[in-house]
Amino acid sequence: MALKRGFIKAVSKTVGIKPYMGKSFINKFWNDFRKEKRTNFKQKLWAYKRGFTSSKLIDYGLNDENYKKFLSDLDYYRLFPLNNVYVKWINDKLTTKYILNKFNEHQPQYFFHVNKGRVIAAIDAPDSEKITTESVVELLKEEGKLAFKPEAGSLGVGFYKVEYNKEFFFVNGQIVDEEGLLELINSLDQYLVTEFILAHNDIDKIYPGIANSIRIMVIKDGDKPAETANAFIRFGTDETKGVDNASAGGLFSIVDIDKGAFKTGYRFVDGELTSYDTHPDTNVPIEGILPHWESIVDKVLEIADYLGQLSWLGFDVVITDDGFKILEINSHQDISWYQYFYPLLEGNPASDFLNKKLFKN
């Protein structure tokens, strides 16, 4: 283990990235070398020399004339961290909840914090003389749906959609008895129990029952007003088990940030980015105009200006029937989804900011 850590540290220093990102960097390029079958050895070397995994050579259509327009995998690792020490405000959901108390109407209700099976009341906990594991079950019986999610984390890993229908309990769609549910709660560590938010009816009909969240990339460049750079919406599938992440088998669709329009979904099938005009499980067309879009953008920019010490924010937003809720704010979100359709270093609202950061590094 010590030898592995030393290797990661040495490689990270050689290529100019922080050790924190070293493991991810090495795994990404090593997996590409071993598993990417669409490129030959010569193509892999061409891509690696320019900082890209060889899969991006195919996915982005890279060549000698255009590759400098795209932010490379290596450069994005090198840019970490894009935010300063105040990133702790958004690195865990519980801290964000309190930091953004001024905007609490746009945050989910946080009922409990579970630490090594111990249940602690959170800001929106129901009144009770004593909080126990059973308190979570009683609240579930009242609410019908709750979300159990890691305090810090990404990609939907460790998320549980928990339901009760007056007869059965369900965890990510699987029936459990009350004893099994209590065992799950007792096993949780650094988890939040929050309200489960359903998407606006216009979005929910494409794939029902989960958040179908929107990622909005916002840049706050020094004393300049915050600016919306890019956005995409995610849709769950029968594979994703309560979450909507594209990396877990969900679909994503690029959003026109000026109009809030989206059309056509995409996901990877056998390593290939495949397009869908209709959802593969519901057969509902993947297109529309996002409800409340203008007011959502205005409020997200207001919040980014409020968090003025931070520069690079990826808001995960659920549009509801009467507004929107912020699930979390990402500090170093994946940018590859955008670059399947356009480069980020030229002709994009993020271009000036990223090029300036790259030049400094």
VENCORVEN-V484076 format. One record per backbone hydrogen bond with DSSP energy under -0.5 kcal/mol. CO is the residue of the C=O (numbers start at 1). NH is the residue of the N-H. If there is no record, write none. Layout:
# VENCORVEN-V484076
co: [CO,CO]
nh: [NH,NH]
This chain:
# VENCORVEN-V484076
co: [1,2,3,4,5,6,7,8,9,10,11,12,12,18,18,19,19,21,22,23,24,25,26,27,28,29,30,31,32,35,40,41,42,43,44,45,46,47,47,48,51,53,53,54,54,55,56,56,57,63,63,66,67,69,70,72,73,74,75,76,77,84,85,86,87,87,92,93,94,95,96,98,100,101,103,104,106,109,109,110,111,112,113,113,114,114,114,115,117,118,120,122,130,132,132,133,133,134,135,136,137,138,139,140,144,145,146,147,147,148,149,151,154,156,160,160,161,162,163,168,169,170,171,174,176,177,178,179,180,181,182,183,184,184,185,188,190,191,192,192,193,193,194,195,200,200,201,203,203,207,210,213,214,214,215,215,216,216,217,217,218,219,219,220,221,227,230,231,232,233,235,237,240,245,245,246,251,252,253,254,255,256,260,261,262,265,266,267,269,272,272,274,276,277,279,284,285,286,288,290,292,293,294,295,296,297,298,299,300,301,302,303,305,306,307,311,311,313,313,314,315,315,316,316,317,317,318,318,319,320,323,325,325,326,328,330,335,335,336,337,338,338,348,350,351,352,353,354,355,356,357]
nh: [5,6,7,8,9,10,11,12,13,14,15,16,17,21,22,22,23,25,26,27,28,29,30,31,32,33,34,35,36,37,44,45,46,47,48,49,50,50,52,51,74,56,57,57,58,59,60,62,62,66,67,69,70,345,72,76,77,78,79,80,80,87,88,89,90,91,96,97,98,99,100,101,103,104,106,107,326,111,195,124,122,193,115,120,116,190,191,118,119,115,113,125,132,135,136,136,137,138,139,140,141,142,143,144,164,196,162,149,194,160,192,93,157,159,148,162,172,146,170,165,176,163,174,171,169,181,182,183,184,185,186,187,187,188,188,117,151,114,149,194,111,112,147,197,203,204,205,206,207,210,199,234,216,317,217,232,218,315,229,230,313,221,227,222,224,219,217,255,215,253,251,240,243,248,250,249,235,266,233,263,257,260,290,256,288,276,252,274,272,269,274,267,265,286,283,279,287,264,262,293,296,297,298,299,300,301,302,303,304,305,306,307,308,308,310,220,313,218,315,330,216,317,327,328,214,319,320,325,200,323,320,318,327,108,316,314,338,339,340,340,341,342,351,354,355,356,357,358,359,360,361]
